[in-house]
Amino acid sequence: MLIYRFKITFEDHEDFLREIELLADQTFEDFHQALLGNLGLDPGMLASFFICDHRYRKQKEIQLVDMNPQSPPGEESETEESEKQGGEVVMNEALLKDYIDDTHQRLLFVYDNLNEWNFYIELTKIEPASDKHSYPRISKSLGAVPRELMATPKQIPGVETPMDFSYGDGNAPPEDLSDFDQIEGGEDYYDDEGPEPDKDESEQ
């Protein structure tokens, strides 16, 4: 079995470099998980790979999730069939060997589709796999994770974030706002006998 070795850089950060090796029959989802795992990034963020030409001009998108499904829920189609019907290609269906056709293939990995952080990827070597290693494998790691990637994540649409309605740190809930005499500048509208009658009504 052959492996692909990719060199990965990030935008204009010259001190950032990763090299990753994957088996030819592994998927782009394997690639995605290995890269995010190494960088400690949020797997719930929208992301895409793009097959590019030698100038990194985008040619084919491979998405994390299908944003425009062609088939009814519960019905899955093969990648080739999906492409013929105009459907999107998703990472877990796309094998590397089916999209790598150049010994110096270039790709883009776009993390967080709203901010579009760009990782530039280049295939640098194809060689036999080693029995000593498991794949995917990060073979080189230089430079810290860029700070801008660690911003608050925006989750994939449709994935609900649990809401915590409890009051944190063991603090008691706020005072009942109906107790107006506790509010600065407020007045106690009620005496011990209940609400004060309207003056016009009391004179009648």
C-alpha positions as CSV (number, residue, x, y, z in Angstrom):
1,M,0.0,0.0,0.0
2,L,1.2,3.5,-0.9
3,I,1.2,6.5,1.3
4,Y,0.9,10.2,0.4
5,R,3.1,12.7,2.3
6,F,1.7,16.2,2.4
7,K,3.3,19.5,3.4
8,I,1.0,21.9,5.1
9,T,1.5,25.7,5.7
10,F,-0.9,28.3,7.1
11,E,-1.5,31.6,5.2
12,D,1.4,34.0,5.8
13,H,2.8,32.3,9.0
14,E,6.3,31.3,7.8
15,D,7.1,29.5,11.1
16,F,4.2,27.1,10.8
17,L,4.7,23.7,9.1
18,R,3.1,20.3,9.3
19,E,3.8,17.1,7.4
20,I,1.3,14.4,7.4
21,E,1.3,10.9,5.9
22,L,-1.9,9.1,4.9
23,L,-2.6,5.8,3.1
24,A,-3.9,6.2,-0.5
25,D,-7.2,4.5,0.4
26,Q,-7.9,6.7,3.4
27,T,-10.5,9.4,3.2
28,F,-10.4,13.1,3.3
29,E,-12.3,12.8,6.6
30,D,-9.3,10.9,8.0
31,F,-7.1,13.8,6.8
32,H,-9.4,16.3,8.4
33,Q,-9.5,14.5,11.8
34,A,-5.7,14.1,11.9
35,L,-5.1,17.7,11.2
36,L,-7.6,19.0,13.6
37,G,-6.4,16.6,16.3
38,N,-2.8,17.7,15.9
39,L,-3.8,21.4,16.2
40,G,-6.5,20.9,18.9
41,L,-9.2,22.6,16.8
42,D,-12.9,22.3,17.1
43,P,-14.2,19.4,15.0
44,G,-17.7,21.0,14.9
45,M,-16.5,23.8,12.7
46,L,-17.5,23.9,9.1
47,A,-14.5,23.0,6.8
48,S,-13.7,22.0,3.2
49,F,-10.9,20.6,1.1
50,F,-10.4,22.0,-2.4
51,I,-8.5,20.2,-5.1
52,C,-6.4,22.9,-6.8
53,D,-4.2,23.6,-9.7
54,H,-0.5,24.5,-9.3
55,R,-1.5,28.1,-8.4
56,Y,-3.9,27.0,-5.7
57,R,-6.9,27.9,-7.8
58,K,-9.9,26.0,-6.6
59,Q,-11.2,23.2,-8.9
60,K,-13.3,20.8,-6.8
61,E,-14.7,21.1,-3.3
62,I,-14.9,18.3,-0.8
63,Q,-17.1,19.3,2.1
64,L,-17.3,18.1,5.7
65,V,-21.0,17.7,5.4
66,D,-23.3,17.8,2.4
67,M,-25.0,21.2,2.5
68,N,-27.3,20.4,-0.5
69,P,-28.3,16.8,-0.2
70,Q,-29.8,15.3,-3.4
71,S,-31.2,12.1,-1.9
72,P,-34.0,11.8,0.6
73,P,-32.9,11.2,4.2
74,G,-31.8,7.6,4.8
75,E,-30.8,7.0,1.1
76,E,-27.1,7.1,0.4
77,S,-25.5,7.2,-3.0
78,E,-21.9,6.5,-4.2
79,T,-19.6,9.4,-4.7
80,E,-19.5,9.0,-8.5
81,E,-23.3,8.9,-8.7
82,S,-23.6,12.0,-6.5
83,E,-21.3,13.9,-8.7
84,K,-23.2,12.9,-11.8
85,Q,-26.4,14.2,-10.2
86,G,-24.7,17.5,-9.3
87,G,-24.6,16.6,-5.6
88,E,-21.8,17.6,-3.2
89,V,-18.8,15.4,-2.4
90,V,-18.3,14.8,1.3
91,M,-15.1,13.9,3.1
92,N,-16.2,10.5,4.5
93,E,-17.0,9.3,0.9
94,A,-13.9,10.7,-0.9
95,L,-10.8,8.5,-1.0
96,L,-7.5,10.3,-1.5
97,K,-6.4,8.1,-4.4
98,D,-9.6,9.1,-6.3
99,Y,-8.7,12.8,-6.3
100,I,-4.9,12.8,-6.3
101,D,-3.8,12.6,-9.9
102,D,-0.6,14.7,-9.8
103,T,2.7,13.9,-8.1
104,H,2.8,17.5,-6.9
105,Q,-0.9,17.8,-6.2
106,R,-2.0,21.0,-4.4
107,L,-5.0,21.4,-2.2
108,L,-6.5,24.0,0.1
109,F,-8.0,23.2,3.5
110,V,-10.4,25.9,4.6
111,Y,-11.2,25.8,8.3
112,D,-14.2,27.8,9.6
113,N,-16.0,28.7,6.4
114,L,-17.2,32.0,7.9
115,N,-13.6,33.3,8.5
116,E,-12.0,31.1,5.8
117,W,-8.6,30.3,7.4
118,N,-6.6,28.7,4.6
119,F,-4.1,25.9,4.9
120,Y,-2.0,25.3,1.8
121,I,-1.3,21.7,1.1
122,E,1.2,20.1,-1.3
123,L,1.9,16.5,-2.0
124,T,5.6,16.0,-1.7
125,K,6.2,12.3,-1.8
126,I,4.5,8.9,-2.7
127,E,6.2,5.9,-1.2
128,P,5.4,2.4,0.3
129,A,3.8,2.3,3.7
130,S,5.9,1.2,6.6
131,D,4.8,-1.6,9.0
132,K,6.3,0.4,11.8
133,H,3.8,3.2,11.6
134,S,0.0,3.6,11.7
135,Y,-1.7,6.2,9.5
136,P,-2.6,9.0,9.4
137,R,0.7,10.1,10.9
138,I,2.1,13.5,11.6
139,S,5.7,13.2,10.5
140,K,6.8,16.8,11.2
141,S,5.4,19.5,13.4
142,L,6.9,23.0,13.5
143,G,5.4,26.2,15.0
144,A,2.6,26.8,17.4
145,V,-1.1,26.9,16.5
146,P,-1.9,30.4,15.1
147,R,-3.9,32.4,17.7
148,E,-6.6,33.4,15.3
149,L,-7.7,29.8,15.0
150,M,-8.5,29.5,18.7
151,A,-11.4,32.0,18.6
152,T,-14.8,31.0,19.9
153,P,-16.1,28.3,17.5
154,K,-19.3,28.6,15.4
155,Q,-20.9,25.2,15.3
156,I,-22.3,23.5,12.3
157,P,-25.9,24.7,11.6
158,G,-28.5,22.3,13.0
159,V,-26.2,21.2,15.9
160,E,-27.8,22.5,19.0
161,T,-25.6,23.7,21.9
162,P,-27.0,22.7,25.3
163,M,-28.3,25.6,27.3
164,D,-27.5,25.8,31.0
165,F,-30.3,27.6,32.9
166,S,-28.7,27.1,36.3
167,Y,-26.9,29.9,38.2
168,G,-23.2,29.2,38.2
169,D,-20.8,29.0,41.1
170,G,-23.5,28.0,43.5
171,N,-24.9,31.6,43.6
172,A,-28.5,32.0,44.6
173,P,-30.9,33.3,41.9
174,P,-31.6,37.1,41.8
175,E,-34.1,38.6,44.2
176,D,-37.8,38.6,43.1
177,L,-38.3,41.9,41.2
178,S,-41.8,42.2,42.5
179,D,-40.3,43.4,45.8
180,F,-40.2,47.0,44.6
181,D,-38.9,48.5,47.9
182,Q,-35.6,46.7,47.2
183,I,-35.1,48.5,43.9
184,E,-33.1,51.7,44.0
185,G,-35.4,54.7,43.5
186,G,-38.5,52.5,43.7
187,E,-41.5,52.9,46.1
188,D,-43.5,50.5,48.1
189,Y,-46.9,50.6,46.4
190,Y,-48.6,48.5,48.9
191,D,-49.3,48.9,52.6
192,D,-50.2,46.2,55.0
193,E,-53.9,46.4,54.1
194,G,-53.4,46.0,50.4
195,P,-53.5,48.4,47.5
196,E,-54.6,52.0,48.2
197,P,-58.0,52.7,46.7
198,D,-58.4,55.3,44.0
199,K,-59.3,58.7,45.4
200,D,-62.1,59.3,42.9
201,E,-63.7,55.9,43.8
202,S,-63.4,56.5,47.6
203,E,-65.3,59.8,47.3
204,Q,-68.2,58.2,45.5
